[in-house]
């Protein structure tokens, strides 16, 4: 029984460590991607498009 509990404990520790490392790797990848100039440019274009569409809806009163 002690070996079983020890095995569960070791598995839990190793699993959480791998999980945390994987999480941190995903965060770093996201940050590098989000900070990339091409992504920033595309986000700016998308933002301008959405803002233009919202302005048109407000100006037209939202009726079609």
C-alpha positions as CSV (number, residue, x, y, z in Angstrom):
1,X,0.0,0.0,0.0
2,X,2.9,2.4,0.8
3,X,4.5,1.8,-2.6
4,X,1.1,2.5,-4.3
5,X,0.7,5.8,-2.4
6,X,4.3,6.7,-3.1
7,X,3.7,6.0,-6.8
8,X,0.7,8.2,-6.9
9,X,2.6,11.0,-5.2
10,X,5.5,10.8,-7.6
11,X,3.2,10.6,-10.6
12,X,1.3,13.7,-9.3
13,X,4.5,15.7,-8.8
14,X,5.9,14.8,-12.2
15,X,2.6,15.3,-13.9
16,X,2.1,18.8,-12.4
17,X,5.6,19.8,-13.2
18,X,5.2,18.7,-16.9
19,X,1.8,20.5,-16.9
20,X,3.3,23.7,-15.6
21,X,6.2,23.6,-18.0
22,X,3.9,23.0,-20.9
23,X,1.6,25.8,-19.8
24,X,4.6,28.2,-19.6
25,X,5.8,27.1,-23.0
26,X,2.3,27.9,-24.5
27,X,2.3,31.3,-22.8
28,X,5.8,32.1,-24.2
29,X,4.7,31.0,-27.7
30,X,1.5,33.1,-27.5
31,X,3.5,36.2,-26.3
32,X,6.0,35.8,-29.2
33,X,3.2,35.5,-31.7
34,X,1.2,38.3,-30.3
35,X,4.3,40.6,-30.3
36,X,5.2,39.8,-33.9
37,X,4.9,42.8,-36.2
38,X,2.8,41.0,-38.8
39,X,0.3,39.9,-36.2
40,X,0.2,43.5,-34.8
41,X,-0.5,44.8,-38.3
42,X,-3.3,42.3,-38.9
43,X,-4.8,43.2,-35.5
44,X,-4.7,46.9,-36.4
45,X,-6.5,46.2,-39.7
46,X,-9.1,44.0,-38.0
47,X,-9.6,46.7,-35.3
48,X,-10.1,49.4,-37.9
49,X,-12.5,47.3,-39.9
50,X,-14.6,46.5,-36.8
51,X,-14.6,50.2,-35.7
52,X,-15.7,51.2,-39.2
53,X,-18.5,48.7,-39.2
54,X,-19.7,49.8,-35.8
55,X,-19.6,53.5,-36.9
56,X,-21.7,52.6,-40.0
57,X,-24.3,50.8,-37.9
58,X,-24.5,53.7,-35.5
59,X,-24.8,56.2,-38.3
60,X,-27.4,54.2,-40.1
61,X,-29.3,53.4,-37.0
62,X,-28.8,49.7,-37.3
63,X,-31.7,49.2,-39.7
64,X,-31.4,47.2,-42.9
